[in-house]
Amino acid sequence: MIETIAPTATSPAPALKGGVGKRLNRAVRRNPLLSPSGMSEYVFSRLFRNLVYAQIWEDPDVDMAALRIEPGNSIVTIASGGCNALSYLVADPARIEAVDLNPAHVAFNRLKFAAAAHLPDYETFYRFYGQGDDKRNLDAYRLYLRPHLDEETRDYWESRTVTGRRRISIFHRRLYRHGLLGGFIGLGHKMARLYGADPRDLLQARTIEDQKRFFDETLAPLFEKRLIRWATTRKTSLFGLGIPPQQYEALSGAGSDMATILRQRVEKLACGFPLSENYFAWQAFGRGYGSGELAPLPPYLSRQNFEAVRSRASRISITNTSLTEFLAAKAPQSVDRFILLDAQDWMTDAQLNGLWTEITRTATPGARVVFRTAPAESLLPGRLDETLLGRWTYHEAESRALHDKDRSSIYGGFHLYEFKG
C-alpha cells in the first residue's frame, strides 16, 4: 500500500524499481507470452521501462480549459513527461499529485520538479528544458539540483547507459531527441528523407496556407509509399509513439487502415494551427522548441509563468505506482480534478471499473475528469458499470469542441466528465 501523501521532489522516494515489472505487466500484458500478441505485449512492456516521453503530448491549455482549476483544488494526474503537471501550477491549485508506472518518468519528473524549485533564474531553467543542448546544464545539475534529489534519483541520472554516457548527459545532447518517442520521430525524419522530403522545411511556412501546401505536396504522399504502409500494419512499428498493442487494436478497429489514420493526425498537427502557436508541431517537425522570445512553449516553460511555477513547485509530487493503487490509499472526497491521459486505452473492463470505483470514491462534488482516447468515442459506455457511470455527467459537446483545439493532434477523442456527487 502506498502512502496517502506522496513525497515531494526533494524528500526520500519509494524505490524506482520496486514492483515496476509486475505493475507494467498488469497494465499491458493480456496474452500468453509465446503467442504473437503476447510477444508484442512483452516487448512493449520492456521498452516502456525506459524514458519514453521527454515532453508530454497532451495539450495543457485544453486540459485547463476543461478542468477549470480553482485555487485550493487538489489534482491527481498521470505524469508522463511532467510538462502538464508543472503547467497546472499556473492555476494555483493547493496540491498536484502525479503518478507514473515508468521508473524513468519518475526520475525525469523528480529532476524537473527540482529544477523548477532550485535553478537560480529563468535563463538557466530555459537552457535546461527549452534548449536541452548546453554543457552548462551539467554544471547547473551539480551545483543546484543534485543536492536536492533523493539518492535513487541521483543514481538514475548519474548511472551510465549501454553507450557509456551518463544519463544526465542528454541535457547537453539535444534533450528532445532522446526517449522512445524522440527516437521514433528521428526515424520518421530519416524515412522521409529517403523519399526526398525533409519535415523540417514545414517550419519555414509563414501562413496556414503555406503549411497546408507543404503537407499536401510533400508529407501526404509519404503515407502512400509501400514501405510506410507496410510498416504501419505492424504493431511494433508504433511502439515508438508509446502506442501499446491494445491501443493499436482500438485504432485499427475504427474502420480505417493505420496509414490513413496517421496521415489524418499528422495533417492536423502540420496545418491545423499556426506554427507561432503550436510547440507540438515544432517538436514533431523540428525535434525541439523554436528559438527566440516569440517561440511557442508549454505554459510551465514560458518566461511569464516562471515565478508562479517556481514559488508553487513545493506543491507537486510524484509516486511510482498505478493511478488505481494511488487513489485507493486516499481519503474519500479528497480530489477535485483527475487527468488520466490515454491510460484507459490499455485497460481491461475489470481494470477500468476498478479505476472508476476509486475515482468516484475520492471525488469531491463537482469534480472533473479528463482523458483522451485513440478512437473518437468515449470508451466508458458499455464497459463501465451503469450504476457507476450514472454518477457522472459526460460533457459531450464541450469535449468535441476542446478536442478540435488540441494542438498535439495525435488522439482521436478528448473527454470531460463531471461528478454529480
N, C-alpha and C positions, 0 to 999 in steps of 0.2 A: 504494500500500500504506500503510495507516495504521500508526501507532506501536503497539508491543505494549502499552505502558503509556500510557493516556490522560492528558492534562494535568489538573491539579487545577483547581478553580473559580477560582483566583487566578493561574494561570500562563497564558502565551500560548496561545491556542487556534487550532486549524485554522480556515480560512475557513468562515464560516457559510453562504456561498452556493456555495462551490466544489463543483461536481458534483451539487448537490442536485436539479436538474431531471432529470438523467439517472437518478439513483437512484430518485426518486419515480416516474418513468415506468416504470422496470423493475418497481417494486413494484405498480403499479396498472394500467398500460395493456396490453391484450391484443389489441385490435381496431383496424382501420383508422380513422383519425380521422374520416373522412366517413361512417362508419356510425353508427346510433343508439347502439349500445353504446360505440363508440369516442369519440363526443362526450361521453357520460356520464363515461367514464373520464378524458377530458381535463379536464372541468370539476372533477371531484373532485380530481385531482392539482394543479390550480391553487389550489383552496381550501385544500388541505392544506399549503400552504407558509406559511400564516399560523397564528396561535395557534388551536388547536382546543380544548384542554383546560386550563383554569386549575386544575382539580382532576382527578386520575386517577379513573377509575370502575371500579376493581377493588379488592376488599376486602383490605386488607393483613393483617388478622387471619387470614383464611382462608389467604392465601399463607404466612404464617409458621407456621401450624399444619401445613401440608403440607410445607414446606421443612425444618422442624426445623433451623434455622440454629444452628450451633455457633460459639463463639469461635474465631477464626482462619480461618473459612471465607472463600473467595473467591467473590464473587457477580457475575454478569453479568445485567443486566436492560435491557429497553426502558424508556425514561424516562417518556414521556407527560408528565403534569403534575408529576412528581417527588415527589409525596406519599409513595408507597410506597418509593421508593429511600431517602429520608431515614428513613422509619419502620423499615426493616430495620436501621438502626444501633442500635436499641434492643437487638437480639440480639447485639451485639458482634462482628460479623464483622471480618476483617482488612482487607477491601477490597470496595468496591462500585463496579463499572464500569458506567455507564449509557450507552446509545447511543440515538440517535433520528435518523430521516431528516429530520425537520421542523426547519429552522433556527430558527423561532420558539420551539419547545420547547427547543432547546438554549440559547438566550438566557434563556428563562424559568427553566430549571434552574440555569444558572450564577448567576443572581441569587439564587435560593432557597438554593443551597448557600452562597453568600457571606453571606446573611442569617443562616443558622444558625450560621455561624462567627463573625460580627463584630458583629451587633447587640448592644447592651450588656446587655440583660436580657430576661426572658420577656415582660414587658408590651409592650415595643417590638416583639418578634417577633410576638406575638399580634396586635397592632394592624395589623401589616403583612399577615399571612396569615390571621388569624382573622376580622378585620373587613374589611380592604382598602378602607376608606372614610373615610380621615382624612388631611387635608392635612399633618399632621405626618410622614406616611410619606415625603413628598418631601424634607423636611429630613433624615430618617434616611438616605435614599438618598444624598444629597450628602455627609453627614458620615461615615457608617460603611461604605457599600457601594461607592460609586463608586471610591474609591482602590484597591479590591481586585479590580476587574473588568478583564479584558483589553480592549484597545481596541475590538475589534469588538462585544463585548457592550455596552460603554458606548454605542457608536454606535447600536446597535439601540434601546436604551431611550431615548436622547435624541433620536432622529430623530422626525420628525412623520409622522402618518398623513394620509390624504386629508382628514380633518376639520380638520387644522391643529394638533391636540393632540399633545404628545409622548407616546410610548408609555408612559413611566413613570407618566403621569397616571392610568392605570387603577387604581393603588393608592390613589387617593383618590376614585375614582368607581365604587364597588361592583365590586370586582375580579371577583367570580364571575358578573357579568352580561356579561362580555366573553369573547372567544373564540367560535369557531364554535358550540360546544355551548351556551355561555351565551346566545347569541342565539337558538338553536333553542328552548331552554327558555322564553325570554321570549316567543317567537312562540306556543308552546303555551299559555302563560297567556292571551295575548290571544285566541286562538281559543276557549278555554274560556269566557272572559268574554262573548264574543259569544253564547254559548248560555246565559248566566246562571249560570255556575259559576265560583267562584274557588278555584283549587287551594290557595291559602294557608290556607283555612279548615280544611283537614285538620290543620294544626298546632295547632288548638285541642283536638283529641281528647285525652282523658285515659287511655283504655284501648284495648287492641287491638280490643275490640268496637266502640268509637266509631269507630276508624279503618275497620273493615270496613263499618260502616253508612254512613259518608261515601262510601267508594268505591262501594258498591252503589247508593246513591241519587243521587250527584252526578257521579262520574267515569265509572263504567261506561257510562252512557247516551251519553256523548260519542262512544264508539267505534262507535256505530250511526248517527251523523249522516252524511248523504250526502256533505257536503264533506270530512269527515275520512276517510271510507272511500275517496273518490276520490283524495285527496292521498297516502294511504299506498300506492296502487298505482304511484306514480311513484318511480323510484329516486332522483331528485334531491331528493325531498322529505325523504329521510332522511340526506342528506349532512351535515346539521347535527348528527346524532348521531355523526359520524365513521364512518358505515357506507358503505364503498365499494361499487361495483356488484357485485363478486364476492360480498361478504358478503350483500348483499340477495338475490342469486340463491340462495345457500345457505339463507337463511331461508325464502324464498318457495317453495322446493322441498321444504320439510319437511312439506307436507300441509295447512297452514292458510293462510288469507289473512293479509296483513300486519296488518290492523287487529286481528284476533283475537290474533295473536302479541304485538303491542304491548300490548293490553289485559291479557293474562296477565302480562307483565313489569311493567307499572305496578301491577297488583294486588298482586304480591309486594312491590314497593317501598313501596306505600302502607300495607299492613297485614300484611306478613309478620313484622315485628319491632316492638317498642315504639319509639315516637319518641324516648324517652330514650336509646336505644342506637344509633340509626341516623342518622348525619350525612348519608348519601346522600339520605335522604328529606327532610331539611331543605334540602339543596341543590336537589332537584328541585321541591319544593313551596313553599319559602321563598326560593329563589335566594340562599342564603348559609347560614352556620352559625348555630345558635341562640345566644342570648345567655345570660350567667350562667355561674357556675362549674360547674354540673352539665350544661351543654350537651354533647352528644357531639361528639368531634373526632377527626381522624386521629391515630394514635399520635405522629407527629413534632411535632404541634401542641399536645399536652397538656402542662400545667404539670409533671406528674410526670416526664416524659421529657426536658424541655428541657436539663438539664445533660448528660445522656448523649449527646443528639444533638449539642449544641454541642462537647463535648470530642472527639467522634469525626468531626466534619464533614470533617476533612482526609483521611479515608479514602475519600471519594466523589468521582467524576469523571464527566464526560460527554463523548462524542465524537459529532460529526455524521457518521454513517455507518450502513450497514446492519449488522444483527447478524451476518450471514454473513461480511461483509468483516472485521468486528472480530475474530471468532473465528479467522479464517484467519491472522491475524498473531500469535496467541498460541501459547505453547508447549504441547506435548501434556500432558495430565493436569494442567491448571493451574486448573480451575474446579470448584467444589463445588456451586454452585446456579445454575440458569438460570430466568429469568422471561421468558416470550415474549409475555405479554398475549394479544391475539387476532390477532397479525400473520400467523399461518399461514393464516387465512381468506382472505387476499389472494393466496396463493401458488399458482403452478403446481406440478405434480408435480416438475418439474426443480428449481425453487427450493426446494421442501420437502426433497428429497433432498440438495441442496447444503447446506442449513442443518443437517440432522441428521448429515451426514458430519462437519461441523466441531464440532457439539456432542459427538458420540461421540469424536472425536479429542482434544478438550480436556477431557473429563470425567474426574474422579478416580473411583476405585472407590466406589460408593455414592452418586454424585452424583444430585441430584434436579432434575427439570424440571417446571415448572407452566405451564399455558396455559389459555386459555378459548376457546370456540367459540360461534358464533351458534346452530347447532343443538345438540341434546343430546349427540350421539355424538362420540367422538374421530375426527378426520379422518385419523389415521395409517394404520389398517388399509386395505389395498387401494391405498394411494397411496405409502407409503414402502417402499423395497426391503426384502424379507422378511428378508434377512440382517442388515441394519442394524436393523430393528425388533426382531429376535430378541435383540439385545444389551440390550434394555430390558424392565423389568417394569412393566406397567400396573397400578396400584392402583385397580381399577375401583370396588370398594365404598367405599373411602375417598374417592375422587373424588366419588362421588354424595353422600356424607354431607357433604362440605365444600361442594359446590355448594348444598346446601339451607341452609347457614349464611351464604352470601354475601349481605351486606346490600345491595349495589348492585343486584342482581336483574335486570341487563339482559342477561345472557348465558344461553344455553341449557345450556351444559355447562362444568364445571371438570375439569381432567385433571391427574393426577400420574403421572409416570414416574420410575423409579429405575434407575440404571445397574448392570448386573450385573458390569461390569469385564472 
